[in-house]
Amino acid sequence: MNNVVEVFELFLFNIIVYNIPLLYGTTGEIMIEKSGSLNLGVEGTMAIGAVAGFLFGARFDSLLVACIVSFIAAGIVGLVFSFLTVTLQANQNVTGLTITTFGVAFYYFIGNAVSNGEKGWPKFSGTQLDAQSQALNIPGLSSIPFVGKALFSHGILVYVGVLIAILMWLYFNKTVPGLKMRSIGENPAAADSLGINVTAYKYIHIIVGSGIMGLGGLYMALNMGGTFEGSNCWINGYGWIAIALVIFANWSPAKALLGTLLFGFFNTLRVQNAALAYAFPNVLGWLTKIPSHFFSALPFIITLIVLILSSMTSKGRSGEPQAIGRSYYREDR
Amino acid sequence: MKKFISMLVTAALAVSSVFALAGCNGTQGSGDQGTTPAVTGGDETDETAAPAADFKVGAIYINSQNDTSGYTFAHHKGITAAMEQVGLDPAKDLYIVDNVPEDDEKVKQAIDQLAGNGCNIIFGISFGYINAMDEKAKEYPDIIFSHATGYLSNDTNFNNYFGRIYQARYLAGIAAGYKSLATGNNNIGFVSAWGTEYAETCSGINGFTLGALSVNPNAKVYVYEISTWGDQELERQAAETLIDTYGCGVIGQHCDSAQPQIVANEKGVFGCGYNSDMTTEAPDAHLTAPIWNWDAYYATAMKAAMTNPATFMTEVGIYYEGLNAGLVDIAPLSKNCEPQTAEAIALAKDLMTKGEWDVFSGVKLSFSGDAGSVTVAKTDAALKTNEGAEIVAAGGPSVEDSVITGSMNYYVEGVTQVN
């Protein structure tokens, strides 16, 4: 039995390390939804970004290549989504679901093909890609008691994810293009009348948003040791949780950061409840009496409550874009 | 026009994703070809070749036939290998419906499809197929139904099959026990899909623990139950918890993915996988893994069904074999094993193969001695649960098979479930 401080530190550490993909998925989806499109293809987009990014990253043995390819591959999925929903005005829900089905199937298709191929699935352990995605050791900060391990000893992609969330918040709220993008999400006709290129804005934000999701997928692949198993997908439902998290975060990238931590807290509690009860028998001993499935349901129960509360409060405070899910057809006015 | 193109593109995307799935879906085999391959000329002496020409095998899988590891993969490998052993061609004589969930309607549809294909024997590999197979066995009396892990059967054309995997787990436990002795860390972790809810997982944990105790009497096995058959993230986190919080130095597992072994590798401890040799995934951690050689059963079943389907239930019947039939075994010991491991495992395996001793009996084995001179001693000792209740009196016979497969719901001494 290790000491209680380590158990606590590990708990905090795991909240971040296993749930950052949610932040990528959520911020990517927020960007897309804020520009007026509802993309239910998060799971599939992440899967494609993950498998493409990992395979190319392993081929060139570089994390940078992995990130770029993952961003581009997921961006291409975003391009397909934009072409279908913006240019051809297909139903966004159906297209998003199709992308999820397609993306996950693509993951298995490529994964099986590579595994059964001549060279087999690429090795990850011990490669440069592995080394580059390992936790950083920041002198001074990483060794701060209690929070040093949880906050300052992660792989680079964790910090990139946080940075993306912060930059996105600034972009939405402090820049003119961000304002224009939000106006499209609220009322594309009005934005159009002001001379904003609705189509171009939608395309760019869907592609960038999808690319961000792809990075989240890549993170999951690297975090799982990069092994492909025929009957498990790396993404494992995180894409769907991200969609719920968007609502929870009230379409704000800053709140997405908080939401990720809260969802992550319950996700981690599900796994670590026994360890916590073991380390703090008097205070937390009751944790083991709660079935683990309750912890997995908890984030969704909270989302439900948030939905109810937000629909009860005034419309003005909701961050939901008014034109979300509706195709914009210029001649429709 | 725009609408039309958009529908076209959506449809194309949908169709292409169906095809991507179809890579691992649907029925394999040449389908309803009217020309059954002619039996080769008169100089044919192989006895099995004559019925082979029109004998067809059907299989229902829970996951994809294209899996590269895991449960379905092991069965698919077993069926194709067995077919080659008995002179059938898997490319031609094997019909598969895969990705079939444990849903009675879906299983019945799959059975109807395979019956329509003219299959003579149908294997269902997942526990939840049990009711559908039971029902359909009455509807198709000429087809033999064979169900893995179940408990139902009839007198004419429906059996079940499973193996004494706990014997293989005992052997893996020996490897883990030696490692714990060598490292001086008595804590052994075990990531398990389920705990005492299923006799399969429960007997596996007990077998593994007794194996470890036969080498290291002070060993403690900490079980982390993830409450699902497969979830990579959970398996990984469970292994991390066992290593970081409970200080375990060897990680055993009964779950789908290799994540517990990969974590052991990352953290510089050791482990025993399951289902396949996980040494490739965890080169510096993996010791050995209990594995299934399903072809041992499949070949027996196919031979019996090809010879005379009417006597299948008397020839094969309810099939429950272990190390003796080669149905279960362990993967080759890796370089990470302690030097005494191979000898001790050979001794234990020999006793079980000959039927002189079994895991859940009132006699315990203890191994001692250095490499080259490992000896085994048998001592009478009661088999007790971790709560102290006596299961088998000292010197008593093994627990009944029906208990091991169906109702074992207690842990033996030395096991602690952490959650």
HADDOCK unambig.tbl for C-alpha pairs under 7 A between the chains (distance, minus, plus):
assign (segid A and resid 1 and name CA) (segid B and resid 245 and name CA) 5.93 0.50 0.50
assign (segid A and resid 1 and name CA) (segid B and resid 246 and name CA) 4.71 0.50 0.50
assign (segid A and resid 1 and name CA) (segid B and resid 247 and name CA) 5.64 0.50 0.50
assign (segid A and resid 2 and name CA) (segid B and resid 245 and name CA) 5.54 0.50 0.50
assign (segid A and resid 2 and name CA) (segid B and resid 246 and name CA) 6.56 0.50 0.50
assign (segid A and resid 2 and name CA) (segid B and resid 247 and name CA) 6.53 0.50 0.50
assign (segid A and resid 7 and name CA) (segid B and resid 245 and name CA) 6.05 0.50 0.50
assign (segid A and resid 84 and name CA) (segid B and resid 6 and name CA) 6.16 0.50 0.50
assign (segid A and resid 88 and name CA) (segid B and resid 2 and name CA) 5.64 0.50 0.50
assign (segid A and resid 88 and name CA) (segid B and resid 3 and name CA) 6.50 0.50 0.50
assign (segid A and resid 88 and name CA) (segid B and resid 6 and name CA) 4.96 0.50 0.50
assign (segid A and resid 89 and name CA) (segid B and resid 6 and name CA) 6.98 0.50 0.50
assign (segid A and resid 90 and name CA) (segid B and resid 6 and name CA) 5.81 0.50 0.50
assign (segid A and resid 95 and name CA) (segid B and resid 10 and name CA) 7.00 0.50 0.50
assign (segid A and resid 98 and name CA) (segid B and resid 14 and name CA) 6.18 0.50 0.50
assign (segid A and resid 101 and name CA) (segid B and resid 17 and name CA) 6.72 0.50 0.50
assign (segid A and resid 102 and name CA) (segid B and resid 17 and name CA) 4.58 0.50 0.50
assign (segid A and resid 105 and name CA) (segid B and resid 17 and name CA) 6.56 0.50 0.50
assign (segid A and resid 105 and name CA) (segid B and resid 20 and name CA) 5.77 0.50 0.50
assign (segid A and resid 105 and name CA) (segid B and resid 21 and name CA) 5.48 0.50 0.50
assign (segid A and resid 106 and name CA) (segid B and resid 20 and name CA) 6.26 0.50 0.50
assign (segid A and resid 109 and name CA) (segid B and resid 20 and name CA) 6.10 0.50 0.50
assign (segid A and resid 109 and name CA) (segid B and resid 23 and name CA) 6.84 0.50 0.50
assign (segid A and resid 112 and name CA) (segid B and resid 66 and name CA) 6.91 0.50 0.50
assign (segid A and resid 229 and name CA) (segid B and resid 68 and name CA) 6.79 0.50 0.50
assign (segid A and resid 229 and name CA) (segid B and resid 69 and name CA) 6.40 0.50 0.50
assign (segid A and resid 229 and name CA) (segid B and resid 257 and name CA) 6.86 0.50 0.50
assign (segid A and resid 230 and name CA) (segid B and resid 67 and name CA) 4.35 0.50 0.50
assign (segid A and resid 230 and name CA) (segid B and resid 68 and name CA) 5.33 0.50 0.50
assign (segid A and resid 230 and name CA) (segid B and resid 69 and name CA) 6.10 0.50 0.50
assign (segid A and resid 231 and name CA) (segid B and resid 63 and name CA) 6.63 0.50 0.50
assign (segid A and resid 231 and name CA) (segid B and resid 67 and name CA) 6.46 0.50 0.50
assign (segid A and resid 271 and name CA) (segid B and resid 237 and name CA) 6.89 0.50 0.50
assign (segid A and resid 271 and name CA) (segid B and resid 238 and name CA) 6.77 0.50 0.50
assign (segid A and resid 274 and name CA) (segid B and resid 418 and name CA) 6.12 0.50 0.50
assign (segid A and resid 274 and name CA) (segid B and resid 419 and name CA) 4.83 0.50 0.50
assign (segid A and resid 275 and name CA) (segid B and resid 245 and name CA) 6.58 0.50 0.50
assign (segid A and resid 288 and name CA) (segid B and resid 419 and name CA) 6.10 0.50 0.50
